[in-house]
Amino acid sequence: MAFVWLLRKVRRNLVILILRSELKRSPNFSKASNFGRRPRNSPIPGSAEGSSSSSTTNRQPKARPRTGRAEETLELLTNHFTVSVHPKNTDAYFYQYDVSLTYENGDLVNAKDIGRKVMDKALETHRTKLEGVHLAYDGDKSLFTSKSFPEPKFELKVGLEDASSNRGSTGGNVGDGSDRKGSGRSKTIIVNINFAKKVSMDSIVKASRSDPSEDSQNAVRVLDIILRQHAAKKGRLIVGQSFFDTSDEQNRDKSAVDVYQGFNSSFRVTQGGLFLNMDVSHTLIIRPGSVIGFLLCNQNIEDGNIKAIDWNKAKRMLKNLRVKISDANEERKIRGLSERSCKDQTFEIKQRNEGPDGGEFRSVKEISVYNYFSEYRKKRLGISIDLPCIDVGKSKHPVYIPVELCSLVNFQRYSKALSTEQRSSLVEKSRLNPKVRKEALEKAIQSNAYNKIPMLSDSGISITTQFTKVGARILPAPTLTLGDGQDLSPRNGMWNLNNKKLAEPTTVGRWLVASFSSDYDMEGLIKLLINCAKKKGISMKYPAARYTENPGYKHKPAPERVDKLLSDIKSSELHRPNFILCILPQKKNCDIYGPWKRGCLSDYGVPTQCIVPTRVDDHYLTNVLLKINAKLEGLNSLLSMENCSFLGSVSSKPTLILGMDVSHGPPGQADMPSIAAVVNSRRWPSICRYRASVRTQSPRSEMIDSLFERQPDSTDSGIIRGALMDFYTTSGSMKPEQIIIFRDGVGESQFNQVLEKELKQIIEACKFYDNKWKPKFMVIVAQKRHHTRFFKEEYKSYKNVPPGTIVDKIICHPRNEDFYLCAHDGKIGTSRPTHYHVLQDDIGFEADDLQKLVHSLCYAYQRSTRVVSLGNGSGWGYLGSNKCGLNLVGGVAVAPICYAHLAAAQVAQMIKPEDYSSGPSSSQAAASSSSQAAAAPIPKLPLFHEAVADTMFFC
């Protein structure tokens, strides 16, 4: 066995030497001295002389050449429902009208807040004028009808009770009358309706025939709005295209936040025509009722001790929620909390006084909130006296209400960062197995009766209630190579390392153990870890030293605890170790994790692995050693090149693989910078080793803006330059002839931006260091946040599809190249396939070869012995962070994308809270101008120590 392995290695190295020799003789080869710096006499990228069509052309996603044909096939059901259009309606139209809402004085009404309520009232009040016209309103500025109104422009007057108070009335001090202005009265709102344009039904007919026109997307948008209008009429909570039945009580429990199950419905144009894609969806709803009760439950205060409430957390949690004020019949939005308690918070009140001559005069009196409600409102207050007040006013005009008089209104969607308990509850309730999910969808498609919606039926549009059948292919798992040249074929997306050595085991020489948990048997853990390492081929000596946290620091802030322990390590006479094993006191949301990683990777320059050894066995220790080996430049397994003929040009021509992703701060924290992460392959022809570059950028900014950054001194400090330099240095002084880019986290509306902004920067970075060098590019977007599911019928039941399932027909894009791949074995819930879109392919992959390459890269992941399923989310990654993504059963991505996720998540936790200030809320941030956003300083990430910067620290 060892001889076979040695023979393979010699053959591989011989091929590499021949390729390097040929490349050095080629005219495109340049020496290392020119790498990363623009040649002295070369034109500047972007100038007329240096520009090329490759960087200025208006790029479009790649058209589909053909579909794959290899491997065995099977038939599946998918949650896409066929939409048909009667041919007689080809000449019909939808009519679009612009809608604006104003008060009688001309002031605009925020339609997003009360638009539907106003429109419903208008339909009720002006029933005669609008009779016979079926309409769909988007809740904001657009209205669609199936036939035109008699007049192209008209207005409707609507009397709406408490319009201002229901959605934020004018603020004022409690008791001066301004906070109750309009309360209980009817305000007149003018609905201005103006004809905008006609949307042809012909574009929908063409979409149903798999021949979409330029207007098909607008027509499909009208259909989606019709579904939202239908849900609104049924009184459902609307979140995008997801609808939740507010009368459903089945998901209620005793927590502060309840999980509600609904469904997502949207129309999609595909190869097979027009489909309705329907899936089960979940959201979190704030439990209505007492504000105090909500806070006690939300902060897990079981004994009901109000004094234990953390009011700083409460302020963040309550902001922008709506409350009903008792005995006032009005709803208000919470702006914040008072700085002082109810008995100490004062304001000025105007009052009438009788003069000595019998006349009246006005005076200003300062009074506490508590005394005002006791004397003027005749409220007998109890627990509020020593608690902050709820502020429902404006920033310059606060309105204070005692907390016991406020109750949270029904059906408010929870949009803050999830706690560990909330996340666990959401994950548990959203894990529907295929059989249960399919039954729920069958019930939803029947109960919604979409064929009875007047606007659809009038237009000749009908939707089948049968799941669509699609053909699928099963790709075999790639062969992996382990230690001593031993080949291993994974089964069901997994492989077993029992009695097997790692492909390239490392040596753990001088290492330390640092523990923040004094109760653990450190000696026993060390012996078990060393023994397991020996079985895997890792040479691991006994640790040079062990350090345990001083018990006196246990209750101090995490950064201080970390600084103290690292200080003790540095002050010892030992040389700097090459690895530190850190034992954390708790597994989830440990506040030590971020500061510890920052201290080790940025300040000390030592790789580290954090563990919480609650259950130590061989499986657990093996997983720990996989991460340690990868961080110390070992390889756990690698793809067997000899058995991967489809790798073709990837293994025969120098190929750089990039994984790119952007993670954003949790909901409600709009000031947190976004984290852009790019990983690059190294040591070609290996495609299993990667290095990461991470940068901060403007909050909520999805496009990466630091790929190419030309400096005044004619250098490039962008991310891509570092990736190219690393590839060149580690791959025998060869530049990549091909660059394959995997991009995660972007929607279809952003595909052109990926090409026009990000790919353009990458091309400029390549041109900047060598104007004559023209590598070929391939751009692939991986989408996990979608609603397509597959069901495999088996013994009159339904199960998850097997690993390696590929679907590239019927439900895929009618023109562009895309495919669905489910690489993992779904044990829990319903598997979510990853949707891959090929935006550009200069390399010219055959469909089969590309799909096999993508599938194989799912097995290049070094952190585990199985193809892992990653959860979606909008928070800072998924490694020990708080996310608020609700589609938690994620798809599988290729290894480069997984690593980009990991790098962003880990680095995000290294940012100190003082690095950014407490910024505005999400709504305020959205309202800010772009110039203000651009002026906001973006905190820089800590620089990685040179000893760890090029390692797989993120594993």
GIVEN-V420863 format. One record per helix or strand of 2 or more residues. SS is the DSSP state (H for helix, E for strand). FROM is the first residue (numbers start at 1). TO is the last residue. If there is no record, write none. Layout:
((SS & FROM & TO) (SS & FROM & TO))
This chain:
((H & 2 & 25) (H & 32 & 34) (H & 53 & 56) (E & 72 & 78) (E & 80 & 85) (H & 87 & 89) (E & 93 & 103) (H & 111 & 125) (E & 135 & 137) (E & 142 & 145) (E & 153 & 161) (H & 163 & 166) (H & 178 & 180) (E & 186 & 200) (H & 202 & 208) (H & 216 & 233) (E & 237 & 239) (E & 242 & 244) (E & 257 & 270) (E & 273 & 286) (E & 289 & 290) (H & 291 & 298) (H & 306 & 308) (H & 311 & 318) (E & 322 & 325) (E & 330 & 333) (E & 336 & 341) (E & 346 & 354) (E & 360 & 368) (H & 369 & 375) (H & 383 & 386) (E & 388 & 391) (E & 400 & 401) (H & 403 & 405) (E & 406 & 408) (E & 412 & 413) (H & 420 & 430) (H & 434 & 448) (H & 450 & 452) (H & 454 & 458) (E & 461 & 463) (E & 468 & 474) (E & 479 & 481) (H & 483 & 485) (E & 487 & 489) (E & 507 & 508) (E & 511 & 515) (H & 522 & 535) (E & 539 & 540) (E & 545 & 548) (H & 551 & 553) (H & 558 & 570) (E & 579 & 583) (H & 592 & 604) (E & 608 & 611) (H & 618 & 631) (E & 638 & 639) (H & 641 & 643) (H & 645 & 652) (E & 655 & 663) (E & 674 & 681) (E & 690 & 697) (E & 715 & 716) (H & 719 & 730) (E & 738 & 744) (H & 748 & 769) (E & 776 & 783) (E & 790 & 794) (E & 797 & 799) (E & 805 & 807) (E & 818 & 822) (E & 834 & 841) (H & 847 & 857) (H & 895 & 908) (H & 913 & 915) (H & 922 & 927) (H & 930 & 935))
